[in-house]
């Protein structure tokens, strides 16, 4: 799904973002009139949560390397 590693949400290409949204659509359904609003809300959510996700992954990796 990814073309290369991402450091933050700004690094995610439109193509990769589109593939992520296509995966999201497999699990949820909505009326076609809501498509743009759902996509916009999903983008805003990902921008907020992506930084937290990367921070937790970094912290987990640091802790694992200290133990091993």
N, C-alpha and C positions, 0 to 999 in steps of 0.2 A: 504494500500500500504506500510505502514511502519511497521517494526518489533519492533521499540522502538524509543524514541526521539533522535534527532541528535543535537550535539553542533556545528559540522562543517562537511564539505563534507567528511573528512577522516573517520568519524563515519558511513557513509552510507555503508552498506554491499554490496557486489557484487550482491546479490539476489535482494535487494531493488533497487539498481541502474538499474538492468535489468528490473525490473517492471516499473520503471520510463521511461526507454527508450521504452518499449512496449507501454505505454500510448502515448508517443510522436509519435510513428509510426502510431497511429490511425488517426492522424491529417495531416501527411505529407507523401508523396510518393517520391521515387527516384529509379533510376535504381539499380539493385542488385550489379553492379560493384562498386557503390559508398558507399555501406553499411558501410565498416570499416572506411572510411574517414568521413562520416556523424557521426558515433558513436563517433569517436575520437574528432571531433570538438564540439559535444554536451557535452562531458565530460569536455573539457577545459572550455567551456562557463559556465557550472554549477559550477565548482570549483571557478571561479571568482565571479559569482553572488550570490552564496549561503551565503557567509559572509555578503554581503550587505543586503540580504533578512532577515537574522537573526537579524542584527543590527536594521533594521527598525521595525521588530516585537517587539523587546525588548523595543525600544524607545516608540512605540505606547502603549505598556502595562504599562510602567512606567508613561506615561502622563495620561492614563486612571485611574490608581490607585490614582494619586495625586488629580484628579478632583472629584473622587467618594468617 
